[in-house]
Amino acid sequence: FGQLSEVLVRAGLNITAIDISATAVEKTKQVLSQVALSKNQQMPTVIVGSGTEIPAADGSLQVVIFSDGLCGWELSHEQKLKALSEANRVLAPGGHLVTTEYLPPSHFNSYLSVLKEGPLSIQQVSYLNDRLWFQLNTNLRHIRHLGPVKSLLKSIPTAKVLAAISSLFGYRGSKHIGVVLKKSV
């Protein structure tokens, strides 16, 4: 619903946001309409589309982001490979695909296997050490509207402490995996 798009636009980037859900596109447009653009920044484009048919010209993009996508979109194995091929098609030589997925740690290896089958090469794998934060958020879900709880859940120092503790468990301390892939030059 525009959270990532908002961060990227606030950072001064020119973006095209694509979602298969018309509802998500409308909510993202609402969020982005409230963001002030920098001097030379273009108005973000937000459209309905699919990761398996990216509406962009061959070699036209430097970065593509699949945010909680390949698994979250509930694609078949063939569709996942099609999405990876589409990212490869629209990326310029040397361009990057950044993926994040919200998965049980027991599924991380199968996710990486799908990425390895695609046309891009894995450059970096990161485990986001967010498991304890998600557990805290879940445990406080019924009172998260209360001021002190809301502040706690938005606290960067709290998130950093929970991430440091989660990191002690290796990849098992994560609910998200992030992978950066690169198109060959």
C-alpha positions, 0 to 999 in steps of 0.5 A: 500500500505504498510504504516502500514506494513512499520511502524511495520517493522521499529519498529522491528517487524516480520510481514506477510502482506496479501492483497486481491489485487495483486497490493497492495501486489506489492506496499507493497513489493516495500515499504518494500524493502527500509526498513532496518531490525534490526539485528535479524529481519526477512524479511517481508512476503507479500502475496495475501490472504483474511481475510476470509481464513488467510494463517496461522496455527491454534494458530500460531499468537499473533496479527492479524490486520484488517486495514480498513477491515471488512467494507472496504472490502465490505464483507457480514455479514456472511463473516465478521463473517467468518473473525472474526472466521479466526482471532480467529482460527489463534490467540494463546490463549490470542492473540489479534485482532486489527481492525480499520475502516474508517466509518461515526460515525453513523455506529460505533454501527453497526460495534461494534455489528458485532464484538460482534457477533464474537468469540473474546471479546472486550477489548478496543474501541478507537475513533481516533478523526481525523475528523477535520484533514480529513476535513482539508485534503479534503479542501486543496486537490487541493493545498496539493502539495505546500510546506507549505500545505504539511508541515501543513498536515504532522505536528504532532503538527497540528494533535494533536491540531485538535485531541484535538478539535475533541475530544470535539465532542466525537465519532462524532469527529472521522472518524476512530474507533479502537477496540482491541479484545482478544482470551480467554486463 
